[in-house]
């Protein structure tokens, strides 16, 4: 299936990418710091669910369609930006965001999950990443390209669950 030497280099490259904090890590650490470790772990689950779906889209060629259409790419990009603006405005306008003791009220884990999922699934850079990164480690001569790409996506998401969970502990 996948050449073991390519898999080794894929895992090294993936680990290097995963150890550099990005927007997902900021989301995870913010949730974990403000609402506890469980909220951080739910954020990890949400982000990695979206990453898995992006990896499946890349394996099936759907990312290529998104990235080849300027209109589709812009729609996803602006939907993502609009959602982030909506979350910010909602947070600012929510007057009852503190309990009587002056501490922030905890949001439900379901809400935290869906916010993290939507933020990551509407990030066109995630689709671009999977579309550009995974194929570099696929060898058409070693079997089904879709399955190889999907396997690499699963490996990446599995590694991301581990590394991102470490950030949730902070």
N, C-alpha and C positions, 0 to 999 in steps of 0.2 A: 504494500500500500504506500506508505510514506517512507522515503529514504531515511534511515536512522540518522545519518549525518545532517540532513536537512532539518530533521526534527530537533536534533540537539541545538543547532544554530537558531531555529525558530524559538525554542524555549529560552535560550539566552537573550535573544532580541526582545521577546515578549516580557521577560523579567525586567530587563533594562527599562522598557517603556512603562511597565507597571509601577516601578519604584519611583518614577518622577510624578509628583503630585499634579493633578489637573483639576478641572471643574468637578468631576465626580468625587474626587477625594475631598474637595472643599465642601461639597454637599454633605458627604458622609460625616466629616468631622464637625461641621456646624450642627447637624442633627444630633450627633452623639453628645456634643458638649452642652447643647441647650436642653435636650430631652432624655439623655441617658443612653447607655450602651445598646439597649434593645432597639431604640429608634435608629441608632447607627447601623445595627445589623439588618434591620428592615430596609434601610436605605441601600445597603449593599445588595440585598436580594432584588430590590427594584431595579437598580442600575444594571446588575448582571442579567436580569431577565431581558431588559432592553438590549443589552449587548448580544445576548444569545439570538434574539430575533434579528438583529442587524447582521450577525454572522450567517444565519440561515438565508437572509435576503442576499447576501454576497454570494453564498454558495449556489443559490438558484439564479443568479444573474439579475436580481431585482435592483440591486445597488447600481449596476451599470445603467439601467434605465433611468433611475433617479439622477445619476450624475451626468448622463448624456443630455438631459433636458434642462436647459437653463430655467425654464418656467417651473418645472417640478422642484428643482433644487431650491429656487427662490421661495416657492410656496412653503416648503418644509422649513427653510431657514427663518422666514418671517413668522410662521406659526410658532416656532420655538421661541423667538424673541418676544412675540406677543404674549405667550404663556408666562414667560419670566416676568414681564412687565405686570401682567395680571396678578401674579403671586405677590410681587412687591407692593402694588397698590392695595391689594386686599389686606396685606399685613399692616400697612400704614393706616388704613381706614378702620381697622378693627380696634375699636376703643376698649373693648373688654378682653384684651389679650393678657391681662394680668389678674391673678386671683387676689383674694383679700390680703394675703401675706406678702404681696409685692413680687411674687415669683411668677414666671410665665406659665400660662395654662398649657398643659400638654395636649398636642394634637393626637388624634387617633392614629394607631399604627397603619390602618388602612389608608388614611389620607396621606401619611408620610410615604407609604409605598407608591401610591398612584402619582404623587407629585414627582418623586424620583424617577419613576418609569417614564412619565411624559416628558420630563426635562431631557432625559437621555435619548429617548426614541426620536424626539424632534430635533436632535442635534445632527445636522448633516455632516459634521466633521467625523462623527462616529461611523456613518455609512462610508465616507471617503476612506477612513482608516482601514476598515475591513476589506473594502474593495481593492485598495492599493497594497496592503500589507500581506494578507493571506496568500494571494496567488504567487508571490515570490518564492514560496516554499512548496508549491505543488509541482509535481512532475507528471505530465500527461502520459508518459510511457510506463508509469507504475500503477495504472488503474484509473478508475472513475474519478474524474476531476472534481465533480460535485461532492462526492463522499470525502475525498482528501481535504477539500476546503472546509467542509462541515466538521470534520474531525479536528482540524487545526482550530476552528472557531470554538469548539467544545473545550479543547485543551487551554486556549487562551482564557475563556470565561472561568474555567476551573482555577487557573492560576490567579485570576483577578479576584475571585471570591476570597482566596487566602490572603492576598496582599491587601485588598480593600478592608477585609475584616480586621486586620491589624490596626488600620486607621480608626476603625469604630471603637477600638479599645482605649483610644486616647481620651 
